Amino acid sequence: MALQDNAIVSSAHLAQGSGAVLSEVEYGIIVANNAMQRWIVRCMVASGGPEELTYTDVLVLHNVYHRSRAKRLADICFTLNIEDTHTVAYALRKLNKLNLVKTEKRGKESFYQVGKEGKKICEKYADIRQQCLLNALGDLGVDDQPLHELARLLRTLSGLYDQAGRAATSL
């Protein structure tokens, strides 16, 4: 895999040899991830959400709202592919304190569901997302199929990075 002359990478030492094209993809993911994190936080604030919510807090809120079913901490971490349960637990405590999420004990387990205010904010978020992001994407004339393929590739890369992380741990 040779790197094209117009390729944009963040680290030339990682863009040599067989890793050249992947380095370009990684840089694209880094830039897109940072832009997406800013977008998610700004969209939440525009939706009437508290300004102190972080990117992770917003992801957790949307995950709890998903399918209107109560969820356990472990399920939320698994779905979002977050290893550090403390990060998600902190987000859930913050969301609970802000009355966006409510907690229900079932035996030894805590289950989380979105509260009335959390539901209202999530629905407003969806409206703003449609207006600001999806309409702009539609204006670009991007078909759904390439986006489906990109999503599949990103999920596959995620698995490869997870496996590589496990391998690196054993070195």
GIJO-V694040 format. One record per helix or strand of 3 or more residues. SS is the DSSP state (helix for helix, strand for strand). FROM is the first residue (numbers start at 1). TO is the last residue. Records with the same first field share a line. If there is no record, write none. Layout:
SS = FROM-TO / FROM-TO
This chain:
helix = 12-14 / 17-46 / 55-68 / 73-80 / 85-97 / 116-139 / 144-169
strand = 101-106 / 109-114
